[in-house]
Amino acid sequence: LKYGDLEPTAPKLIEQETYTVGVWEGKLALFESSAEFPVKLYDVAITSLPPEEQQRLRTGITVRSDGELEMLLEDYTS
């Protein structure tokens, strides 16, 4: 084989699912990627949280790993 005989291949990136923890109808909600509707709704009224946390949730908190998601949800649901 000579240089140039092989097709160049782009490195394969593992697509990582991202989630957003936010608000749906006043409750804590989990959204996949940029989905319009939540995949899970939690029985946590955001009005029971401090104002700074309410604002963070209204903006949406992006989560990139299952561990990060688990810790964040534990903070809000316990």
QUIGI-V554473 format. One record per backbone hydrogen bond with DSSP energy under -1.0 kcal/mol. CO is the residue of the C=O (numbers start at 1). NH is the residue of the N-H. Records with the same first field share a line. If there is no record, write none. Layout:
CO=NH ; NH
//
This chain:
2=5
18=33
19=63
20=31
21=61
22=29
24=27
26=46
27=24
28=42
29=22
30=39 ; 40
31=20
32=35
40=30
42=44
44=28
45=48
46=49
50=54
51=55
52=56
53=57
54=58
55=59
56=60
61=21
63=19
65=69
66=70
67=71
68=72
69=73
70=74
71=75
72=76
73=77
74=78
//
